[in-house]
Amino acid sequence: MKGFEYLQKNIYMGRLPCGGDLLNSLTDFAREKNIRTGQVQVIGALQRAVIGFYHQDQRKYQSISFDKHLEILSLEGNISLKDGKPFVHAHITLGDEKGNSFGGHLMEGTVVFAGEFIIREFEGRDLSRVYDEETGLALWNMDRG
């Protein structure tokens, strides 16, 4: 197991736009601020959601759409570099009107009703994503100097 040490550089807190795409809004903010390494948290509510489940044997994501109003119970994610640009990778847990929970990989097409975010920017070595043969995913490159 390999890890790197970071210092907290900035903390950003803000509100997400009603009607905006959740993943794209977070990504746009990270790129605007040039956040190269960070942590993301979000709470709020959605008009609709698209989450993903990664089928390990098939090495592909299955999209699951919810065309209903949902609460964001938790969104946790990180920011690193993919193809040299800030990239948001996040997982989300959602709740419906009956108290049922759903969760998965945050996908494009998730539409915000109301949302508040916290992004912690870290200072230190850049983390870049590279294709990992073993998993079929773009994972952090922990060997690069």
N, C-alpha and C positions, 0 to 999 in steps of 0.2 A: 504494500500500500504506500502510495506516495502523495504528499500534500505540500502546499506552499503557504507561507505566512503572509498575511495582509494587514494593513492598517486601514481604519475607516477614514475615508477622505471627505465625503459629503453625504448628507441625508436630504433627500427630496421628498416632500409630501405634497400631494395634490389631488385634484378631482378629475375624474375621467368624463369625457363628453357624452351626454345622453345621445343615443343613436349611433355612437362610434363603435368600431370594431375593437374589442378589448385587446387582442394580441397586437394588432397593428398600432393602436394608440400607445401601448407600452413600448413597442419597438421604435416608433417614431420619436418618443421622448428620449429613449436611451441614445439614439443616433444624434438627435439635436444637441444633447449634452455631452456627446462622445464618451459615454460610460462604457468602458472596456471590460470591467469586471465588477459585478455587483450582485445584490440580492433584491428580490421583488416580493412584496406582499400586497394583497388587494382584498377589500371587503366591499359588498354592495349588492346590487340586484341586476338581473338581466332580463331583456325582452325575449331573447332566444339564445340557445347555446349549441356549440359544436365541440365535442370532446373526442379524443382518440384513444384507442386501445391498441397497443403494439403486439401483434401476433409474432412471437419469437421464432416459431418454426417456419413461418412464411416470410418473415422479415419485412412486414409491411403493416401500416396503420389501418385500422378500421375506424371510419368516422361514425359517430353516433350523434344524431341531431335531436334537439329538444325544442319544439316550436311552442313553447309556453313560458310563462314568467317563472323565474327561479331566483332564489337568494344565493349569493356567493358566501358560503360558509367559511371557506378558506381558499386562498390562492397563494402558493409558495413557488418561487422560481429563482432563476439566476440569470445573469447577463454575462456573456463571454463573447468571443469573436468567432464568426463563421464567415469564411471567404473575406476576411479582413474588416468586416463590419460588425457593430454591436448586434447581438442576437439574443432574444429573450426565449428562454426555455422554462415553461411553467406547467404545473399540475394544479387542478382545480377540483374542489369539492362543492357540490351544489345541493340545495334543498328545495323541495317543492311544497305546495300548500298542505300536503298531508304529513309532512315531516319526513318524507323519504329522502335519502341521500344518494347522489350519483357522483362519480368522479372519474377523472382521467386526464389525459394530456390536453392542454388548452390548444384549440385549433382556431384558424381564421373562420369568420362567420358568427362568432359569439358577439352579440349586440348588447351594449351597455344600456341600462335604464338609469342607474346611479352607481357611482363607484368612487372609492377613495383609495389612493395608493401610497405606499411608502417604498422608496428605492434607496438602498444603501450602496453608495459607490465605494469601492475599495481601491487602495493604492498599493501597487506592487506589480509583480510579474503578470503580464497578459496571459489569459487562458484562451487558447484557440481550439476550435473543434475540427477534428479530422475524422475521416471515415475509418471505422473500426471493423476489420474483417470478421472478427469473432461474433459480433452482435448485429452487424449490418446498420449500425447507428453512427451518427456524427457525435463522437465523445471528446472530452477534453484530452488534449495531447499533453501528457505529464512528463514526456521525455525530452521535449524540445528545449534547447538552451537559449 
